[in-house]
Amino acid sequence: MGRRARDRRRQQQQQQRQERGGGGGSSGDQAAWAGGYPEIVKENELFERYYQELGIVPAGEWDAFMAALREPLPATLRITGYRSHAKEILHCLKEKYFRELQDLEVDGQKVEMPQSLSWYPDELAWHTNLSRKILRKSPQLEKFHQFLVSETECGNISRQEAVSMIPPLLLNVSPHHKILDMCAAPGSKTAQLIEMLHADMNVPFPNGFVIANDVDNKRCYLLVHQAKRLNSPCIMVVNHDASSIPNLQIDVDGRKEILFYDRILCDVPCSGDGTMRKNIDVWKKWTTQNSLQLHGLQLRIATRGVEQLAEGGRMVYSTCSLNPIENEAVIASLLEKSQGALELADVSSELPGLKRMPGITKWKVMLKDGQWFEEWKDVPSNRQTQIRPTMFPVKDEEKLKKMNLERCLRILPHHQNTGGFFVAVLIKKSPMPWNKRQPKV
């Protein structure tokens, strides 16, 4: 379509709109028309019915939870790079840019200062509610915006969602660790892991390394781009299906040995309903079907992860979903088939300042038509391809108690103005029952 035709069409639409609504319409209408898309309604009755029934939100907090989901997500940034370099950037941000913003007013309103994330070490992560529109309205803010853009381009600052910074922190990485990142793209968590390997500036070449894997070939190029900005020799990018990622062999004193990892990050593909504040499409598309379809893949990836974990090693399993079918059900199933080889680590004392909810131990399974099932035996045979036995909670109270599912972390959006998230930290105490021999960390 030519430009004149487009302009003509736009004028006709504007005229029709004014005839219908008598005037320019609300700013929401204008925003919708500017993009050519109708405003997405942030309502989903099935979503509300499902999570209210499961009781994932504490009593009396449901309205606050839903209100937070409807609000846009604050922008969060992480100061990247290695320790001393990151401190210089932080000093520059605090002493120069934040000082200038302290008493700044735009359109008669005081500008809200960026805040550091209380639980992130060394004040290296910040969140801000400044929108792009406000950033362009004042010379000081414009300067601050240009600084952020240029530092992001050269890799000193990374735009990363607050909750996605949690899994690498809970891995407790040391410079000598061999690390596998199973579903690594686009690579912000991978970058965090590389930085942790280089935490000691006196060691230019740490003994540890990160193998970053992703199943999607195009996303692997994104990974390479992210990793390149850190100039580390300790990263290798591989392109494989995480659920069947092959064993690698290493040379130990002339002997070929299978490589087992000290740390594994298992941030699996998920339905993403914790990202509703950022991906507003989820409001419209949400159904329990997504979780039911992903559960099997998530369990296979997590199983392959623990097979490659060294004894004494630590694996973090995470999703940006609130659904127990993708979270506690996967962890419970993994713990059950490990027969005591795995245990959930108690990380309640780690990341002080992070508000978290415990994992849940009771849940039900719902089909996309709203039909509920409490136990596997209730599932009719024509539904047994959609619903699997591993999706249900463990019934044996004794077994359930030993699993300590409450040690999982659930992050709810209204507690700290973030997205929704789930994290479980697993420690491997002995080889998996089906793996006879393997070395210790």
Disulfide bonds with the S-S distance in Angstrom:
none
